Amino acid sequence: SLNRYSGFFTLNVKQGRFKFSNRNLIQASVRSYNGESSLRFRNKSKIRFKLTKKIKPYLSYELFYRFDELNRVSNNRMVLGSNFSINKHWNVKLFYLLEKEIKSDHTEVEGVFGLKLLGKLKL
């Protein structure tokens, strides 16, 4: 199994109908079966626009920097999406994620369409 430990700091700024955020995260990973470990720094910038009370499109970009023998940028990720409020308890998130993994001998690019249904339960 893989165990991940992380700590982060996020700066949020609201300006009218726009919300800007920047998250800085340090992530340590350890594989329990062989003890292999890795350390990454991740920086994610996001801009969200309140189009209406129920529709909030956003764009984010995340950079992954891996601390290893090469000390390199290992991935970057861009997400374009929108949050849709159905009511005060339910939201839908629709997005397209484009991730580029940079390896020493080649680069891999993946695209993912996503749909999330988020609900709040009151106990």
C-alpha positions as CSV (number, residue, x, y, z in Angstrom):
1,S,0.0,0.0,0.0
2,L,1.0,3.6,-0.4
3,N,0.9,6.0,2.6
4,R,0.8,9.8,1.9
5,Y,1.4,12.6,4.3
6,S,0.9,16.2,3.4
7,G,0.8,19.7,4.7
8,F,-0.5,22.8,2.8
9,F,-1.1,26.5,2.9
10,T,-3.8,28.2,0.8
11,L,-4.3,31.8,0.0
12,N,-7.8,33.0,-1.1
13,V,-8.6,36.4,-2.5
14,K,-12.1,37.5,-3.5
15,Q,-12.5,40.4,-5.9
16,G,-16.1,41.1,-6.9
17,R,-17.5,37.9,-8.6
18,F,-14.0,36.4,-8.9
19,K,-12.3,34.2,-6.4
20,F,-8.5,33.5,-6.7
21,S,-6.7,30.8,-4.8
22,N,-3.2,29.5,-4.6
23,R,-2.4,26.3,-2.7
24,N,1.2,25.2,-1.8
25,L,1.5,21.6,-0.7
26,I,4.3,19.4,0.4
27,Q,3.5,15.7,0.0
28,A,5.6,12.7,1.2
29,S,4.8,9.2,0.1
30,V,6.0,5.9,1.4
31,R,5.3,2.4,0.0
32,S,4.8,0.0,2.9
33,Y,5.9,-3.1,1.0
34,N,9.4,-1.9,0.0
35,G,10.0,1.3,2.0
36,E,10.4,3.4,-1.2
37,S,9.7,7.1,-0.5
38,S,9.2,10.3,-2.5
39,L,8.8,13.9,-1.8
40,R,6.8,16.4,-3.9
41,F,6.0,20.1,-3.9
42,R,2.6,20.9,-5.5
43,N,1.5,24.4,-6.4
44,K,-2.1,24.9,-7.6
45,S,-3.6,28.2,-8.8
46,K,-7.3,28.5,-9.4
47,I,-9.7,31.2,-10.6
48,R,-13.5,30.9,-10.1
49,F,-16.2,33.2,-11.4
50,K,-19.7,33.5,-9.9
51,L,-21.7,33.5,-13.2
52,T,-25.0,33.2,-11.3
53,K,-26.0,32.2,-7.8
54,K,-26.0,28.5,-8.9
55,I,-23.3,28.4,-11.6
56,K,-19.6,28.9,-10.8
57,P,-17.1,28.0,-13.6
58,Y,-13.4,27.7,-12.8
59,L,-10.0,27.1,-14.3
60,S,-7.0,25.7,-12.4
61,Y,-3.4,24.8,-13.1
62,E,-1.2,22.6,-10.9
63,L,2.5,22.0,-11.1
64,F,4.2,19.0,-9.4
65,Y,7.9,19.3,-8.5
66,R,9.5,16.0,-7.5
67,F,12.5,16.0,-5.2
68,D,14.7,13.0,-6.3
69,E,18.0,12.4,-7.9
70,L,16.9,14.7,-10.8
71,N,14.9,17.3,-8.9
72,R,12.4,18.0,-11.7
73,V,8.9,19.0,-12.7
74,S,7.2,15.7,-13.0
75,N,3.6,16.6,-13.8
76,N,1.3,19.5,-14.6
77,R,-2.4,19.5,-14.6
78,M,-5.1,21.9,-16.0
79,V,-8.8,21.6,-15.1
80,L,-11.7,23.5,-16.7
81,G,-15.0,23.0,-15.0
82,S,-18.1,24.3,-13.3
83,N,-20.0,23.8,-10.1
84,F,-23.8,23.8,-10.3
85,S,-25.9,24.2,-7.2
86,I,-29.1,22.1,-7.4
87,N,-30.3,23.2,-4.0
88,K,-28.8,23.9,-0.6
89,H,-27.9,20.2,-0.1
90,W,-26.9,19.0,-3.5
91,N,-24.2,20.2,-6.1
92,V,-23.0,18.8,-9.4
93,K,-19.4,19.3,-10.5
94,L,-18.6,18.9,-14.2
95,F,-15.0,19.2,-15.4
96,Y,-12.3,18.3,-17.9
97,L,-8.8,17.5,-16.6
98,L,-5.8,17.4,-18.8
99,E,-2.6,16.0,-17.1
100,K,0.9,15.8,-18.6
101,E,3.4,13.4,-16.9
102,I,7.0,14.3,-17.8
103,K,9.3,11.3,-17.7
104,S,13.0,11.2,-18.5
105,D,12.5,9.5,-21.9
106,H,9.0,10.6,-22.9
107,T,5.9,12.6,-22.0
108,E,2.4,11.1,-21.4
109,V,-0.7,13.2,-21.7
110,E,-4.1,12.1,-20.3
111,G,-7.5,13.7,-20.5
112,V,-10.4,12.9,-18.1
113,F,-14.0,14.1,-18.2
114,G,-15.5,14.1,-14.7
115,L,-18.9,14.4,-13.1
116,K,-19.4,14.5,-9.4
117,L,-22.5,14.6,-7.3
118,L,-21.9,16.2,-3.9
119,G,-24.5,16.0,-1.1
120,K,-24.7,17.3,2.4
121,L,-26.2,15.1,5.1
122,K,-27.5,16.5,8.3
123,L,-27.3,14.1,11.2
